[in-house]
Amino acid sequence: MYPEPMNTSNTLEEEFGILLNKVPRLRNRLSLVELSGGITNRNLKVELPDGKCVARISSNSSELLSIDRESEYHNSKLAAETNCGAQVLDYLPGQGLLVISFIEGKTFTANDVENNLGRIAQSCRALHSGKPFVRDFTMYEIQKNYLAIVQERGFKLPANYLDYAPKMEEINRAMKVLDDGLVPCNNDLLPGNFIDDGAKIWLIDYEYSGNNDACFELGNIWAEAFLDYERLEELVTAYYGSYRAEKVARAWLQALMAKYGWTLWASIQSSISELDFDFWQWGMTKFELAQSEFNSDAFRKALIQVTEK
C-alpha cells in the first residue's frame, strides 16, 4: 500500500478530472483518494471496477530538480521487469501523468527499515542486476548541477556551504581507486519508498532513478532512515554477502555526498515548490549532519579505507 490517504474530497475531480479522462482506463473510476508522502508530485489512488491503480501527477518545475519524466517512465518499466517496481499502466508524455499498479502492503517507517536490512539488500540486488537505466545519476554531478541552478537563480545558499566543496573533490578522487562501475539504482529510497507485501519488499518511485554506484543506494537508504553506523555495516554486509570495509566506507562517503547534495535540492524546492512543506529546514538538517561528518575523524578514515581492499 502507498502512504495513508490524506485527501478524499470531490475537489480532486475538479482539479484532476480533465487530465485523468485522457487515459481511457481511468474514465470509469469509482473514486479518487490522494495519498500522502509526495513532495515533488501528487499521488492519487484510483478505484476502478476491476481494481486499483496510482496516478502520479508531476509539476512543471521537475527539471530544476534533475527529474526527467521520460527517464522516470522508461526506468519504471525496467524496474518492473526486475519485479522490484510497480507495473507501468499508462503514461502521458509532456502532461505529467504516470499511471502505475497499486501495491498492497505495508509502507515502511525508519524502524521498519532498521528491522529489514537483509530483505532490503535482497531487493536492491535484484534491481541492480536488471537492465541499465536510460540515464546516469551520480551525486557528484547532480550536486554540481544543483549548485549552478542555486547560484544562477539567486536561491538561498547555507552559510559556509562552499567551504566544503574541496572535500567533495577529495571524495571523488578516492572513489575512483576501487570503482566497480554503475548499476541501475532508484537513488531515493527513503523509508516511504519501501512497500512490504509480506513476501518481499517493493521499491517504488523512480523520479531520481539512474545508473549509479550501488553504494550510493545503500548509503542513502541508511542516511534517510537516520540509522546508527552499525546498521550501515549490516546493510552493506547483507548486500555483498560478507563484511567489506572498503564498501562500508564507500557507502558512508556516498551518504555524506547525498546529504551535501540534497541540501541544494531543498534550497531549490524552498524557492519553487507550491507544496506546504518546510524544505529549507529539511535541507538545513541535511547540511548540519554533512558539516559534522566532513569535520570528523571518520571522514579522514573513510577516505583511506575506501581505497584499500
DRENDO-1510 file (C-alpha; in Angstrom, 1 decimal, always signed):
<recs>
REC; n; res; u; v; w
REC; 1; MET; +0.0; +0.0; +0.0 .
REC; 2; TYR; +1.1; +3.6; -0.6 .
REC; 3; PRO; +1.1; +6.0; +2.4 .
REC; 4; GLU; -2.2; +6.6; +4.1 .
REC; 5; PRO; -4.8; +8.8; +2.3 .
REC; 6; MET; -4.8; +12.5; +3.1 .
REC; 7; ASN; -7.5; +13.9; +0.8 .
REC; 8; THR; -10.7; +12.3; -0.3 .
REC; 9; SER; -12.7; +15.4; -1.3 .
REC; 10; ASN; -14.5; +16.0; -4.5 .
REC; 11; THR; -12.1; +18.8; -5.2 .
REC; 12; LEU; -9.7; +16.1; -6.7 .
REC; 13; GLU; -12.2; +15.6; -9.5 .
REC; 14; GLU; -12.3; +19.3; -10.1 .
REC; 15; GLU; -8.6; +19.6; -10.1 .
REC; 16; PHE; -7.5; +16.5; -12.0 .
REC; 17; GLY; -10.6; +15.1; -13.7 .
REC; 18; ILE; -9.9; +16.5; -17.2 .
REC; 19; LEU; -6.3; +15.2; -17.1 .
REC; 20; LEU; -7.4; +11.7; -15.8 .
REC; 21; ASN; -10.1; +11.4; -18.5 .
REC; 22; LYS; -7.4; +11.5; -21.2 .
REC; 23; VAL; -6.5; +7.9; -20.1 .
REC; 24; PRO; -9.2; +5.5; -21.2 .
REC; 25; ARG; -8.7; +3.1; -18.3 .
REC; 26; LEU; -9.3; +5.9; -15.8 .
REC; 27; ARG; -12.6; +7.2; -17.2 .
REC; 28; ASN; -14.7; +4.6; -15.3 .
REC; 29; ARG; -13.1; +5.4; -12.0 .
REC; 30; LEU; -15.3; +4.9; -8.9 .
REC; 31; SER; -13.3; +7.1; -6.5 .
REC; 32; LEU; -10.2; +9.2; -6.1 .
REC; 33; VAL; -8.1; +9.4; -2.9 .
REC; 34; GLU; -5.0; +11.5; -2.5 .
REC; 35; LEU; -2.0; +9.7; -0.9 .
REC; 36; SER; +0.4; +11.4; +1.5 .
REC; 37; GLY; +4.1; +11.3; +1.1 .
REC; 38; GLY; +4.8; +13.0; -2.2 .
REC; 39; ILE; +6.9; +16.2; -2.1 .
REC; 40; THR; +7.6; +16.6; -5.8 .
REC; 41; ASN; +4.3; +15.2; -7.1 .
REC; 42; ARG; +0.7; +14.4; -6.2 .
REC; 43; ASN; -0.2; +10.7; -5.9 .
REC; 44; LEU; -3.8; +9.6; -6.4 .
REC; 45; LYS; -5.2; +6.2; -5.6 .
REC; 46; VAL; -7.8; +5.5; -8.3 .
REC; 47; GLU; -10.5; +2.9; -7.6 .
REC; 48; LEU; -11.6; +1.2; -10.8 .
REC; 49; PRO; -14.3; -1.5; -11.3 .
REC; 50; ASP; -11.5; -4.1; -11.7 .
REC; 51; GLY; -9.1; -2.9; -9.1 .
REC; 52; LYS; -6.8; +0.0; -8.1 .
REC; 53; CYS; -4.0; +1.9; -9.6 .
REC; 54; VAL; -2.0; +5.0; -8.7 .
REC; 55; ALA; -1.9; +8.2; -10.8 .
REC; 56; ARG; +1.3; +10.1; -10.3 .
REC; 57; ILE; +0.9; +13.8; -11.3 .
REC; 58; SER; +4.1; +15.8; -11.5 .
REC; 59; SER; +4.7; +19.6; -11.5 .
REC; 60; ASN; +6.2; +21.5; -14.4 .
REC; 61; SER; +9.3; +22.5; -12.4 .
REC; 62; SER; +10.7; +19.0; -12.1 .
REC; 63; GLU; +13.6; +19.7; -14.5 .
REC; 64; LEU; +15.2; +22.0; -12.0 .
REC; 65; LEU; +15.5; +19.1; -9.6 .
REC; 66; SER; +17.2; +16.9; -12.2 .
REC; 67; ILE; +14.0; +14.9; -12.6 .
REC; 68; ASP; +13.5; +13.7; -16.2 .
REC; 69; ARG; +9.9; +12.4; -16.6 .
REC; 70; GLU; +10.8; +10.4; -19.7 .
REC; 71; SER; +13.6; +8.7; -17.8 .
REC; 72; GLU; +11.2; +8.0; -14.9 .
REC; 73; TYR; +8.8; +6.4; -17.3 .
REC; 74; HIS; +11.3; +4.2; -19.0 .
REC; 75; ASN; +13.2; +3.3; -15.8 .
REC; 76; SER; +9.9; +2.5; -14.1 .
REC; 77; LYS; +9.2; -0.1; -16.8 .
REC; 78; LEU; +12.7; -1.5; -16.4 .
REC; 79; ALA; +12.3; -1.7; -12.6 .
REC; 80; ALA; +9.0; -3.6; -13.2 .
REC; 81; GLU; +10.9; -6.1; -15.3 .
REC; 82; THR; +13.1; -7.0; -12.3 .
REC; 83; ASN; +9.9; -7.5; -10.2 .
REC; 84; CYS; +11.0; -4.8; -7.9 .
REC; 85; GLY; +8.8; -1.9; -9.0 .
REC; 86; ALA; +5.1; -1.4; -9.8 .
REC; 87; GLN; +3.8; -2.1; -13.3 .
REC; 88; VAL; +3.5; +0.8; -15.6 .
REC; 89; LEU; +0.0; +1.0; -17.0 .
REC; 90; ASP; -0.2; +4.3; -18.8 .
REC; 91; TYR; +1.9; +7.5; -19.5 .
REC; 92; LEU; +1.0; +10.8; -21.0 .
REC; 93; PRO; +4.3; +12.3; -22.2 .
REC; 94; GLY; +4.6; +16.1; -21.6 .
REC; 95; GLN; +1.5; +16.1; -19.4 .
REC; 96; GLY; +3.0; +14.9; -16.1 .
REC; 97; LEU; +0.9; +11.8; -15.7 .
REC; 98; LEU; +2.2; +8.3; -15.0 .
REC; 99; VAL; -0.2; +5.5; -14.1 .
REC; 100; ILE; +1.2; +2.5; -12.2 .
REC; 101; SER; -0.2; -0.5; -10.4 .
REC; 102; PHE; -1.2; -0.2; -6.7 .
REC; 103; ILE; +0.8; -2.5; -4.4 .
REC; 104; GLU; -1.0; -3.9; -1.4 .
REC; 105; GLY; +1.3; -4.0; +1.6 .
REC; 106; LYS; +2.9; -2.0; +4.5 .
REC; 107; THR; +4.7; +1.3; +3.8 .
REC; 108; PHE; +7.9; +1.4; +5.8 .
REC; 109; THR; +8.9; +3.7; +8.6 .
REC; 110; ALA; +12.6; +4.2; +9.6 .
REC; 111; ASN; +12.1; +1.5; +12.3 .
REC; 112; ASP; +10.9; -0.9; +9.6 .
REC; 113; VAL; +14.0; -0.2; +7.5 .
REC; 114; GLU; +16.2; -1.0; +10.5 .
REC; 115; ASN; +14.4; -4.3; +11.1 .
REC; 116; ASN; +14.5; -5.5; +7.5 .
REC; 117; LEU; +18.0; -4.6; +6.3 .
REC; 118; GLY; +18.7; -8.1; +4.9 .
REC; 119; ARG; +15.5; -8.2; +2.9 .
REC; 120; ILE; +16.1; -4.6; +1.6 .
REC; 121; ALA; +19.6; -5.7; +0.5 .
REC; 122; GLN; +18.0; -8.5; -1.4 .
REC; 123; SER; +15.5; -6.2; -3.2 .
REC; 124; CYS; +18.3; -3.8; -4.1 .
REC; 125; ARG; +20.5; -6.6; -5.6 .
REC; 126; ALA; +17.5; -7.6; -7.7 .
REC; 127; LEU; +17.0; -4.1; -9.0 .
REC; 128; HIS; +20.8; -3.5; -9.5 .
REC; 129; SER; +21.1; -6.7; -11.6 .
REC; 130; GLY; +18.5; -5.5; -14.1 .
REC; 131; LYS; +19.0; -3.8; -17.5 .
REC; 132; PRO; +20.8; -0.5; -17.4 .
REC; 133; PHE; +18.6; +2.5; -16.9 .
REC; 134; VAL; +18.3; +5.2; -19.6 .
REC; 135; ARG; +20.5; +7.8; -17.9 .
REC; 136; ASP; +23.2; +8.1; -15.2 .
REC; 137; PHE; +22.5; +9.9; -11.9 .
REC; 138; THR; +25.6; +10.4; -9.7 .
REC; 139; MET; +25.5; +12.7; -6.8 .
REC; 140; TYR; +28.9; +14.2; -7.6 .
REC; 141; GLU; +27.5; +15.6; -10.9 .
REC; 142; ILE; +24.0; +16.2; -9.5 .
REC; 143; GLN; +25.4; +18.4; -6.7 .
REC; 144; LYS; +27.3; +20.5; -9.3 .
REC; 145; ASN; +24.1; +20.9; -11.4 .
REC; 146; TYR; +22.1; +21.9; -8.3 .
REC; 147; LEU; +24.7; +24.4; -7.2 .
REC; 148; ALA; +24.7; +26.1; -10.7 .
REC; 149; ILE; +20.9; +26.4; -10.5 .
REC; 150; VAL; +21.0; +27.9; -7.0 .
REC; 151; GLN; +23.7; +30.4; -7.9 .
REC; 152; GLU; +22.3; +31.4; -11.3 .
REC; 153; ARG; +18.8; +32.0; -9.9 .
REC; 154; GLY; +19.9; +33.6; -6.6 .
REC; 155; PHE; +18.3; +30.9; -4.4 .
REC; 156; LYS; +19.3; +30.7; -0.7 .
REC; 157; LEU; +22.6; +29.0; +0.0 .
REC; 158; PRO; +23.5; +27.9; +3.5 .
REC; 159; ALA; +26.3; +29.9; +5.1 .
REC; 160; ASN; +29.8; +28.4; +4.5 .
REC; 161; TYR; +28.3; +25.7; +2.2 .
REC; 162; LEU; +31.0; +26.3; -0.4 .
REC; 163; ASP; +33.7; +25.8; +2.2 .
REC; 164; TYR; +33.1; +22.0; +1.8 .
REC; 165; ALA; +33.5; +21.9; -2.0 .
REC; 166; PRO; +37.1; +20.8; -1.8 .
REC; 167; LYS; +36.1; +17.8; +0.4 .
REC; 168; MET; +33.7; +16.7; -2.4 .
REC; 169; GLU; +36.7; +16.6; -4.7 .
REC; 170; GLU; +38.6; +14.5; -2.2 .
REC; 171; ILE; +35.8; +12.0; -2.0 .
REC; 172; ASN; +35.6; +11.9; -5.8 .
REC; 173; ARG; +39.3; +11.2; -6.2 .
REC; 174; ALA; +39.2; +8.5; -3.5 .
REC; 175; MET; +36.2; +6.8; -5.1 .
REC; 176; LYS; +38.0; +6.3; -8.4 .
REC; 177; VAL; +40.6; +4.0; -6.9 .
REC; 178; LEU; +38.2; +1.0; -6.5 .
REC; 179; ASP; +35.4; +1.9; -8.8 .
REC; 180; ASP; +33.1; -1.0; -9.7 .
REC; 181; GLY; +31.1; +1.0; -12.2 .
REC; 182; LEU; +27.4; +1.9; -12.3 .
REC; 183; VAL; +24.2; -0.2; -11.8 .
REC; 184; PRO; +20.5; +0.8; -12.2 .
REC; 185; CYS; +19.6; +2.5; -8.9 .
REC; 186; ASN; +16.4; +4.0; -7.5 .
REC; 187; ASN; +18.5; +6.7; -5.8 .
REC; 188; ASP; +15.7; +7.9; -3.5 .
REC; 189; LEU; +14.9; +5.0; -1.1 .
REC; 190; LEU; +13.7; +6.9; +1.9 .
REC; 191; PRO; +11.5; +4.7; +4.2 .
REC; 192; GLY; +8.3; +5.6; +2.5 .
REC; 193; ASN; +9.5; +4.2; -0.8 .
REC; 194; PHE; +9.6; +0.6; +0.5 .
REC; 195; ILE; +6.4; -1.5; +0.5 .
REC; 196; ASP; +6.3; -4.9; +2.1 .
REC; 197; ASP; +3.7; -7.2; +0.8 .
REC; 198; GLY; +4.6; -9.9; +3.3 .
REC; 199; ALA; +6.6; -11.9; +0.8 .
REC; 200; LYS; +9.1; -9.3; -0.5 .
REC; 201; ILE; +9.9; -5.6; -0.3 .
REC; 202; TRP; +9.0; -3.5; -3.3 .
REC; 203; LEU; +10.9; -0.4; -4.3 .
REC; 204; ILE; +8.7; +2.5; -5.6 .
REC; 205; ASP; +9.2; +6.0; -7.0 .
REC; 206; TYR; +11.7; +6.2; -9.8 .
REC; 207; GLU; +11.8; +10.0; -10.2 .
REC; 208; TYR; +15.6; +10.2; -9.5 .
REC; 209; SER; +16.4; +6.8; -10.9 .
REC; 210; GLY; +19.5; +6.3; -13.0 .
REC; 211; ASN; +22.7; +4.3; -13.2 .
REC; 212; ASN; +24.8; +5.0; -10.1 .
REC; 213; ASP; +27.2; +3.4; -7.6 .
REC; 214; ALA; +25.5; +0.6; -5.7 .
REC; 215; CYS; +27.0; +2.1; -2.5 .
REC; 216; PHE; +25.1; +5.3; -3.1 .
REC; 217; GLU; +21.9; +3.4; -2.9 .
REC; 218; LEU; +23.0; +1.7; +0.3 .
REC; 219; GLY; +24.3; +4.8; +1.9 .
REC; 220; ASN; +21.3; +6.9; +1.0 .
REC; 221; ILE; +18.9; +4.2; +2.5 .
REC; 222; TRP; +20.9; +4.3; +5.7 .
REC; 223; ALA; +21.1; +8.1; +5.9 .
REC; 224; GLU; +17.4; +8.7; +5.0 .
REC; 225; ALA; +16.4; +6.3; +7.9 .
REC; 226; PHE; +18.8; +8.1; +10.3 .
REC; 227; LEU; +20.3; +4.8; +11.5 .
REC; 228; ASP; +23.4; +4.2; +13.5 .
REC; 229; TYR; +26.7; +3.2; +11.9 .
REC; 230; GLU; +26.4; -0.4; +12.9 .
REC; 231; ARG; +23.2; -0.7; +10.7 .
REC; 232; LEU; +25.2; +0.6; +7.7 .
REC; 233; GLU; +27.7; -2.2; +8.3 .
REC; 234; GLU; +24.8; -4.6; +8.5 .
REC; 235; LEU; +23.2; -3.4; +5.3 .
REC; 236; VAL; +26.4; -3.4; +3.3 .
REC; 237; THR; +27.4; -6.8; +4.5 .
REC; 238; ALA; +24.0; -8.2; +3.6 .
REC; 239; TYR; +24.3; -6.7; +0.1 .
REC; 240; TYR; +27.8; -8.0; -0.6 .
REC; 241; GLY; +27.5; -11.3; +1.3 .
REC; 242; SER; +30.4; -10.6; +3.6 .
REC; 243; TYR; +31.9; -7.8; +5.5 .
REC; 244; ARG; +33.8; -5.4; +3.1 .
REC; 245; ALA; +35.4; -2.5; +4.9 .
REC; 246; GLU; +36.1; -0.6; +1.7 .
REC; 247; LYS; +32.4; -0.9; +0.7 .
REC; 248; VAL; +31.2; +0.3; +4.1 .
REC; 249; ALA; +33.5; +3.3; +3.8 .
REC; 250; ARG; +32.2; +3.9; +0.2 .
REC; 251; ALA; +28.6; +3.8; +1.3 .
REC; 252; TRP; +29.3; +6.2; +4.2 .
REC; 253; LEU; +31.0; +8.7; +1.9 .
REC; 254; GLN; +28.2; +8.4; -0.7 .
REC; 255; ALA; +25.7; +9.1; +2.1 .
REC; 256; LEU; +27.8; +12.2; +3.0 .
REC; 257; MET; +27.7; +13.4; -0.6 .
REC; 258; ALA; +24.0; +12.8; -0.6 .
REC; 259; LYS; +23.4; +15.0; +2.4 .
REC; 260; TYR; +25.5; +17.7; +0.9 .
REC; 261; GLY; +23.8; +17.5; -2.5 .
REC; 262; TRP; +20.2; +17.1; -1.2 .
REC; 263; THR; +20.8; +20.3; +0.8 .
REC; 264; LEU; +20.7; +22.2; -2.5 .
REC; 265; TRP; +17.7; +20.2; -3.7 .
REC; 266; ALA; +15.9; +21.6; -0.6 .
REC; 267; SER; +17.1; +25.1; -1.5 .
REC; 268; ILE; +15.6; +24.8; -4.9 .
REC; 269; GLN; +12.4; +23.4; -3.6 .
REC; 270; SER; +12.0; +26.1; -1.0 .
REC; 271; SER; +12.1; +28.6; -3.8 .
REC; 272; ILE; +9.9; +27.0; -6.4 .
REC; 273; SER; +7.5; +24.5; -4.7 .
REC; 274; GLU; +3.9; +25.3; -4.1 .
REC; 275; LEU; +3.6; +22.5; -1.5 .
REC; 276; ASP; +3.1; +23.3; +2.1 .
REC; 277; PHE; +6.4; +21.9; +3.4 .
REC; 278; ASP; +9.4; +23.5; +5.1 .
REC; 279; PHE; +12.0; +22.4; +2.5 .
REC; 280; TRP; +14.6; +24.8; +3.9 .
REC; 281; GLN; +14.6; +23.4; +7.4 .
REC; 282; TRP; +14.7; +19.9; +5.9 .
REC; 283; GLY; +17.8; +20.8; +3.9 .
REC; 284; MET; +19.5; +22.5; +6.8 .
REC; 285; THR; +19.1; +19.3; +8.8 .
REC; 286; LYS; +21.0; +17.5; +6.0 .
REC; 287; PHE; +23.6; +20.2; +5.9 .
REC; 288; GLU; +24.2; +20.2; +9.6 .
REC; 289; LEU; +24.8; +16.5; +9.5 .
REC; 290; ALA; +27.1; +16.9; +6.5 .
REC; 291; GLN; +29.2; +19.5; +8.2 .
REC; 292; SER; +29.7; +17.4; +11.3 .
REC; 293; GLU; +30.8; +14.4; +9.2 .
REC; 294; PHE; +33.1; +16.4; +6.9 .
REC; 295; ASN; +34.8; +17.7; +10.0 .
REC; 296; SER; +35.1; +14.3; +11.8 .
REC; 297; ASP; +37.9; +11.9; +12.2 .
REC; 298; ALA; +35.6; +9.3; +10.5 .
REC; 299; PHE; +35.9; +11.3; +7.2 .
REC; 300; ARG; +39.6; +11.0; +7.1 .
REC; 301; LYS; +39.5; +7.4; +8.0 .
REC; 302; ALA; +36.9; +6.6; +5.3 .
REC; 303; LEU; +39.0; +8.4; +2.6 .
REC; 304; ILE; +41.7; +5.9; +3.3 .
REC; 305; GLN; +39.6; +2.9; +3.9 .
REC; 306; VAL; +37.7; +3.3; +0.6 .
REC; 307; THR; +40.9; +2.9; -1.4 .
REC; 308; GLU; +42.1; -0.3; +0.3 .
REC; 309; LYS; +40.8; -3.9; -0.2 .
</recs>
